[in-house]
Amino acid sequence: NIQSEKFTLEHINIEKENLKVLQELTIGARSHNNKMKEDHTRLETEVRRSKK
């Protein structure tokens, strides 16, 4: 049935798009997390310096 094949292909394309979006979100989240860790470390260092 051509209609169900078309539906399946559309569904596969949507799933591929979902995966792409998830990957982009993951990359963005990791990069954000790394930046937060760097900021935290920098602040920690500043706090330690100011206590001396």
C-alpha positions in Angstrom: 0.0 0.0 0.0 1.6 3.2 -1.3 -0.1 5.4 1.3 1.2 3.4 4.3 4.7 3.4 2.7 4.5 7.2 2.4 3.3 7.5 6.0 6.2 5.3 7.2 8.8 7.4 5.3 7.3 10.6 6.7 7.5 9.0 10.2 11.1 8.0 9.7 12.0 11.5 8.6 10.3 13.0 11.7 12.2 10.5 13.9 15.5 11.5 12.1 14.7 15.2 12.7 13.9 14.4 16.4 17.3 12.7 16.8 19.1 15.7 15.2 17.4 18.1 17.6 18.2 15.9 20.6 21.9 15.7 19.5 22.0 19.5 19.1 20.4 19.9 22.5 22.8 17.5 24.1 25.8 19.3 22.6 24.4 22.6 23.7 23.8 21.3 27.2 27.3 19.8 27.5 28.8 23.0 26.4 26.7 25.1 28.8 27.6 22.6 31.6 31.3 23.0 30.8 31.0 26.8 30.9 29.2 26.6 34.2 32.0 24.4 35.6 34.7 26.8 34.4 32.8 29.8 35.9 32.5 27.9 39.2 36.2 27.0 39.3 37.1 30.6 38.5 34.8 31.9 41.3 36.2 29.4 43.7 39.7 30.6 42.9 38.7 34.2 43.4 37.1 33.4 46.7 40.2 31.6 47.9 42.4 34.5 46.9 40.3 37.0 48.6 40.4 35.1 51.9 44.2 35.2 52.0 
